[in-house]
Amino acid sequence: MSGNRTLVPFDTGDEITVYAGEKGMRFLLVSGKPIEEPVAWHGPIVMNTQDELRQAM
């Protein structure tokens, strides 16, 4: 069970089941293959390294 504005990360598998309450629900499902690269983020900016972040800011 999860609440409003909640991220639910999944691992492997090929299906999910979702049940809505009396008020219904909205959700966003995002799927993709891992890119196997380092990730560095600060606020809305996402780069591969801290140096790239500093340059972007």
PyMOL commands that set and color helices and strands:
alter all, ss='L'
color gray80, all
select helices_A, chain A and resi 50-56
alter helices_A, ss='H'
color red, helices_A
select strands_A, chain A and resi 40-42+45-47
alter strands_A, ss='S'
color yellow, strands_A
deselect
rebuild
show_as cartoon
